[in-house]
């Protein structure tokens, strides 16, 4: 399974949220692509990425 986001998803996500507009972005499309790739990676590989994150549950805490 690919972690490469769909071009339409990137264009949609590149429309900055209000707080992102306030903070500014030099390249909203690159930012969107990185966000979507990371999201896909967490979705497609939860066991590996969960270990790397301090904001996730442990395997014992996850629903089966």
GROMACS elastic network, one bead per residue, 0.5 to 0.9 nm:
[ bonds ]
;  ai    aj funct       b0    kb
    1    44     6  0.72526   500
    2     5     6  0.79820   500
    2    37     6  0.89902   500
    2    40     6  0.80472   500
    2    41     6  0.84537   500
    2    44     6  0.84423   500
    3    36     6  0.80731   500
    3    37     6  0.52842   500
    3    38     6  0.76608   500
    3    39     6  0.82677   500
    3    40     6  0.51703   500
    3    41     6  0.56484   500
    3    44     6  0.76805   500
    4    33     6  0.80608   500
    4    36     6  0.79060   500
    4    37     6  0.57687   500
    4    40     6  0.77770   500
    5     8     6  0.84349   500
    5     9     6  0.66333   500
    5    10     6  0.66596   500
    5    33     6  0.65787   500
    5    34     6  0.88704   500
    5    36     6  0.59884   500
    5    37     6  0.59814   500
    5    40     6  0.76664   500
    6     9     6  0.52177   500
    6    10     6  0.63599   500
    6    11     6  0.88364   500
    6    33     6  0.88491   500
    6    36     6  0.89239   500
    7    10     6  0.50221   500
    7    11     6  0.62414   500
    7    12     6  0.86258   500
    7    33     6  0.85966   500
    8    11     6  0.51121   500
    8    12     6  0.61566   500
    8    13     6  0.85676   500
    9    12     6  0.50861   500
    9    13     6  0.60264   500
    9    14     6  0.83790   500
    9    32     6  0.84428   500
    9    33     6  0.84688   500
    9    36     6  0.80506   500
   10    13     6  0.51223   500
   10    14     6  0.58894   500
   10    15     6  0.88742   500
   10    29     6  0.63226   500
   10    30     6  0.83590   500
   10    31     6  0.88690   500
   10    32     6  0.55055   500
   10    33     6  0.55378   500
   10    36     6  0.73298   500
   11    14     6  0.50613   500
   11    15     6  0.69461   500
   11    28     6  0.88549   500
   11    29     6  0.65902   500
   11    32     6  0.76822   500
   11    33     6  0.87511   500
   12    15     6  0.57126   500
   12    16     6  0.88700   500
   12    32     6  0.84121   500
   13    16     6  0.69021   500
   13    17     6  0.86912   500
   13    28     6  0.82865   500
   13    29     6  0.77190   500
   13    31     6  0.87080   500
   13    32     6  0.53497   500
   13    33     6  0.80545   500
   13    35     6  0.85916   500
   13    36     6  0.81279   500
   14    17     6  0.87252   500
   14    27     6  0.86069   500
   14    30     6  0.80393   500
   14    31     6  0.71827   500
   14    32     6  0.50518   500
   14    33     6  0.80757   500
   15    28     6  0.73342   500
   15    29     6  0.84201   500
   15    32     6  0.84933   500
   16    19     6  0.79260   500
   16    20     6  0.55669   500
   16    21     6  0.58052   500
   16    24     6  0.88723   500
   16    25     6  0.84504   500
   16    28     6  0.70162   500
   16    32     6  0.86953   500
   17    20     6  0.50980   500
   17    21     6  0.61946   500
   17    22     6  0.87274   500
   18    21     6  0.51232   500
   18    22     6  0.63534   500
   18    23     6  0.87435   500
   19    22     6  0.50772   500
   19    23     6  0.62274   500
   19    24     6  0.84581   500
   20    23     6  0.50384   500
   20    24     6  0.58161   500
   20    25     6  0.70735   500
   21    25     6  0.70721   500
   22    25     6  0.88999   500
   24    28     6  0.88570   500
   25    28     6  0.56892   500
   25    31     6  0.77787   500
   26    30     6  0.88610   500
   26    31     6  0.86405   500
   27    30     6  0.54718   500
   27    31     6  0.62207   500
   27    32     6  0.86415   500
   28    32     6  0.59592   500
   28    33     6  0.85284   500
   29    33     6  0.60808   500
   29    34     6  0.85872   500
   30    33     6  0.50750   500
   30    34     6  0.61983   500
   30    35     6  0.86287   500
   31    34     6  0.52257   500
   31    35     6  0.62220   500
   31    36     6  0.86612   500
   32    35     6  0.51244   500
   32    36     6  0.61120   500
   32    37     6  0.84947   500
   33    36     6  0.51906   500
   33    37     6  0.59933   500
   33    38     6  0.85222   500
   34    37     6  0.51349   500
   34    38     6  0.61245   500
   34    39     6  0.85256   500
   35    38     6  0.52798   500
   35    39     6  0.61646   500
   35    40     6  0.86805   500
   36    40     6  0.60695   500
   36    41     6  0.84713   500
   37    40     6  0.51370   500
   37    41     6  0.60882   500
   37    42     6  0.86701   500
   38    41     6  0.50228   500
   38    42     6  0.62456   500
   38    43     6  0.86174   500
   39    42     6  0.51888   500
   39    43     6  0.61999   500
   39    44     6  0.85737   500
   40    44     6  0.58527   500
   40    45     6  0.82045   500
   41    44     6  0.51630   500
   41    45     6  0.56749   500
   41    46     6  0.76771   500
   41    49     6  0.73923   500
   42    45     6  0.54044   500
   42    46     6  0.51995   500
   42    47     6  0.85341   500
   42    48     6  0.82029   500
   42    49     6  0.56189   500
   42    50     6  0.74175   500
   43    46     6  0.57783   500
   43    49     6  0.87247   500
   45    48     6  0.56656   500
   45    49     6  0.60772   500
   45    50     6  0.81920   500
   46    49     6  0.51755   500
   46    50     6  0.53864   500
   46    51     6  0.83073   500
   47    50     6  0.53319   500
   47    51     6  0.65804   500
   47    59     6  0.76490   500
   48    51     6  0.55792   500
   48    52     6  0.69283   500
   49    52     6  0.51158   500
   49    53     6  0.64208   500
   50    53     6  0.52530   500
   50    54     6  0.79943   500
   50    55     6  0.82487   500
   50    56     6  0.58830   500
   50    57     6  0.72535   500
   50    58     6  0.74282   500
   50    59     6  0.82524   500
   51    54     6  0.78757   500
   51    56     6  0.80594   500
   51    57     6  0.89169   500
   51    58     6  0.77730   500
   51    59     6  0.88687   500
   52    56     6  0.88167   500
   53    56     6  0.58471   500
   53    57     6  0.88064   500
   54    57     6  0.83440   500
   57    60     6  0.78887   500
   57    61     6  0.57063   500
   57    62     6  0.63270   500
   58    61     6  0.52164   500
   58    62     6  0.65549   500
   59    62     6  0.53184   500
   59    63     6  0.84575   500
   60    63     6  0.81003   500
